[in-house]
């Protein structure tokens, strides 16, 4: 059993080198001053954070949060019943592979191909017109709807996988026990099934919410110029304005938000056990 | 006869072309402890699941309290189940598990508190109310499952091999407790097991299943002492079986030969000369005498001891008869023989009291 300590050390070293150290660099950068030659330079300053307390940042932040929340809710509403069918299916592994295969293609390419579906004379509008559900094509592209569609499409597996894993472990005999004790369909769902799959729901929401706020290329491609979200803002700060300390500070705020959510999740998790 | 609490009329169950249960007619009386006994795969659990409503009969009717429940879902039936796996809710505390049925009926909190406390006291778990299910031992989980199922005071409690995952000592203790609980609550218990010892020690009546049909229904004494057929005789307790021919009938006695020894036995089944029958003798009914202990060997079979197992209260012997047939005998320490000293390869005489044997019609 010499392999186990080695693999643990390896993973630890990997996370330390490529996770922890870069994170520290980002935090340090967020306290430095913008420099056109070296990107960052001394002196240390809080101004990068102070500047974030502006109405513009607040506006971008809350708009991103709302779009991310809507994405998360859509993902959850789709993924929860989907995972249930998947967990109950006899062809689980085949269906899982079918979900994963599209992700072998670049996410950017798949996002661009959504344009073909959503554009003014795109596939969706053609179908809706042919079915006489609409009289004139809808302008779907470059709206929040398009952004959310893109985000949901890209992040769906991150919601499905934790919920599916959780449901697969669910002991369906508990449903028989609940029926035996007189529980109707609502009671079975809300008193037994939902509480026992809440772990997967929370993991899935965490995995979807944060990326939904920062996947900058999806709003870029599908949202057009009007849609500035947090991810685009960070991208702008780094690549267009070349203000690395400012971009770093914005990222740190997001990381803190993630930690806060994780903390709430842990706290909630403990509440469930006791 | 009291009005039956559960009545099954010609109930059949099959999955596709595979018949699980054939033509089961059975009644359960109020307040009785009825055990469904049989080897695994004999359909006893399927029958229990039809009473609880998780399976529907392919043919026939099931009545609970006079009402046909064939199309009634489990929620609407006044029966609760203690599942083999317990199926406790892992996200709820002991208290909330027990309270589950009451919460589903939206009963007020004070009443729930009082009734759950009562139920937990009955199963001696009042100190564990706030514990998580994961923090309990197997025996304690078993008690929670029982408390959860009796909280609603169902007409019938169904128990699906509830003791099978407990160790021997705990199982013994729980057998006694379950029986006490059943008396205290004067509730009807329908208990499924494959353990014949458990069935004998707990039940008022035993239903013996084999291959999807009922072999015999009777009190523990009836099924042990007067088994209806060879399968029952072999399944309940141990049995030495001789296939014999009847040579003649003399008043109440039958004349026959076992191992070339002429023997008489009681004619319990109106047998005639020329009939072929199975003669069954329980090991504890067989007396084994050393060569020096007997002078008159009439009606005794000669044999040789090939195995001796000391069991504390008994000595179990394997005796080889002249034909090579091996029989089991359990000897008790009593006034007749307080030493019970046997040695391997000792030549002995084997016999039993006429009338203690059981005769059954010959089966192929």
Interface residues (C-beta under 8 A of the other chain):
Chain A: X171 X173 X174 X176 X177 X178 X179 X180 X181 X182 X183 X184 X187 X191 X192 X195 X196 X272 X273 X274
Chain B: X52 X53 X54 X73 X74 X75 X80 X81 X83 X85 X87 X88 X89 X90 X91 X92 X100 X101 X103 X104 X105 X132 X148 X149 X152
